[in-house]
Amino acid sequence: MSVSGNKNPYQTVGDLLSNVNNFKIIESTLREGEQFANSYFTRETKIKIATMLDDFGVDYIELTNPAASPQSREDCEAICKLGLKAKILTHTRCTIEASPLHCDCGVDGVDVVIGTSQFLREHSLGGKDMVAITKQAIEVIEYIKSRGCEVRFSSEDSFRSDLVDLLSIYRAVSNAGVGRVGVADTVGCASPRQVYDLVRTLRGCVSTDIEVHFHDDTGCAVANAFTALEAGATHVDTSVLGIGERNGITPMGALMARMMPTSRDYILSKYKLHKLKAIEDFVAEAVEINVPFNNPITGFCAFTHKAGIHAKAILNSPSTYEILKPEDFGLSRQSRVDQLGLKMTDDQIKEVTAKIKQMADIRPLAIDDTDSIIRSFHLELQDGADGQKAQN
């Protein structure tokens, strides 16, 4: 069987239910991200983040519950008045008492959530059974719809909930006309296989869109989000750098990295990837953290090669050892010399590399040591050049 040279070997197998080429991002830095241990956003910062996310191309921006404080409500109203292209959502418990305030703030939609696992029903909801929870959910959905707002209903702790209970309540809210149903891995316990099975099953039970929300306690948030899209989910919750409760949720940038090999044309047509680094840098500064060294795309090691075989191959053809192209994200592949802001020819870089290898044979070198060697070598080059000019 012949294989086309233009075929993408990383393209997922064709599946009518898969949405890897047709999904939407619900960006939750201003809701989930506010639950990050280091987060405190002023109104000015919130407006800046919302504007940057809107410019990047996200479909929805989710905000903190306006009932949290008078400031939260005022901030919500201010963002709603910005006239952004992205739809503005708030997030709240599924109670009829909380719903009017959200609808009064000028949002496009309200995301409601209620615990469905035995753990949460017993310890958070006072022992409510699924019949009472379903009745409550339908009442809230009908009210929010009557106010002209979109409404999403999500179970909480979905992957520790009884499957029959889940499918029953999802079917009931779907019949009540909810816009989206949400699946939430609240404690980060789900594996990609569990995600695929649940979302695929749910896809056959409801006609609504399916939103997914994955916490990263066990390191599966990005893989779970991708798998959910393959199984038929339509919306993914993200936050910048993944900030959120505990270990946070699916990072927006990492999701972009995961989607590019399989959905390149869709991603490039929809999102301004060259804006990603500025967004991550801004949020990192706002919450006083560093962008992780191994952060997909924007970490300082993302397009760095140390092994000689790798480096040589990359110079000949970058695709030999890289699946992502830095230029797609407005970045460039840099040597350590470039990262330090120094200028050297290829021959000079080879010469200083030889010096570093020679020293490494004598003793272990930390990054500060190699940087010191590079800077000293560069200084010698400058002194030599200055001497040459003086003689002339």
Secondary structure as UniProt FT lines:
FT   TURN            5..6
FT   TURN            9..10
FT   TURN            16..17
FT   TURN            20..21
FT   STRAND          24..27
FT   TURN            29..32
FT   HELIX           33..35
FT   TURN            37..38
FT   HELIX           43..56
FT   STRAND          60..63
FT   HELIX           66..68
FT   HELIX           70..80
FT   TURN            81..82
FT   STRAND          87..93
FT   TURN            96..98
FT   HELIX           99..104
FT   TURN            105..106
FT   STRAND          109..115
FT   HELIX           118..123
FT   TURN            126..127
FT   HELIX           130..146
FT   TURN            147..148
FT   STRAND          150..156
FT   HELIX           158..160
FT   HELIX           163..175
FT   TURN            176..177
FT   STRAND          180..185
FT   TURN            186..187
FT   HELIX           192..203
FT   TURN            204..205
FT   STRAND          209..215
FT   TURN            217..218
FT   HELIX           221..231
FT   STRAND          235..239
FT   HELIX           240..242
FT   TURN            246..247
FT   HELIX           252..270
FT   HELIX           273..275
FT   HELIX           276..286
FT   TURN            287..288
FT   TURN            293..294
FT   TURN            296..298
FT   TURN            300..303
FT   HELIX           308..316
FT   HELIX           318..320
FT   HELIX           326..329
FT   HELIX           336..339
FT   TURN            340..341
FT   HELIX           346..360
FT   TURN            361..362
FT   HELIX           367..391
//
